């Protein structure tokens, strides 16, 4: 995807939270917007996510009139370098992010960010100068484009050409290789770098992958990685009913939040009571609230049946904390 430079707008917003040490529940900032007033944003902060972390998210307001979004930017916690009154606030802990979404509906996720942004205990350390006078400041900077514009002439059919290149691997400048070294996927580095921070770091000159133009994949099957690459190329996947769980794990591994959304939507649509125990584990591991809430809701509806399934016994022995949560939800 290509955007002309004139279509990007930089938005900045700071969110000051007073009495931070006393805050536990979700806090939302005032809304902010760019020149396109139909696209409205706000920040969401969870002072303690229940696991000792501060969570920070940027959210697209439900009243936003937009069918497609592409954005990149940074979320940061500000800190002073010292305790002097005239000391300047600077970004102390920050995380970069990028995301895109072509379709929005009531069930689609409009929130992007980090559920484990930083440990809450670190923020409260006096020498960090993050929480000064019990005040925390969270900052957000976004480069936003709301409309996709092809960079090539109308007489060309770029999507068809890209599909052909994906299927044939012609002219690819990098090879993805798997454990058996028998099957490979030829890809274009520039496309992977543009879409995945993990692939971008792999091709850093200091990494072996950057020097050899070859990526060795472990822990992800060929069929799953092929669909992940297909999604990176043209935003489509096949076989979600078969590989949805594995693809979700891979999307998380390679930091592809929109593909995670697609996989989560598929799991939610096809969830059965036989899936509940496994989905609770996945949701907890990947911090997917919507999947966890849905699994808990189904457990409450079919608790007696689910407790008779093999997955329940595995949950009791391997994840006792989650089984306790499920049982407590019945009260």
Protein Blocks (a to p, Z undefined) as FASTA:
>chain_A
ZZdfklpccdddddddehklmpmbdcdddddddfblmbccdddddfbgonopacdddddd
fkbccfbdcddddddddddfbfbfklccddfbdcddddddfbdcfklccbdcdfblbafk
lmmpmklomagghiacddddddddfbdcdfbdfkbcfklmmmmmmmnopoiabdcddfko
maccdddfklmmmmmmklmmmmpmkbmklmnopacdehiafklmmmmmmmmmnopaehkl
mmmmmmmmmmmmnopaklmmmmmmmmmmmgcfklmmmmmmmmmmnopaklmmmmmmmmmm
mmmmmmmpmklmmmmmmmmmlmmmmmmmmZZ
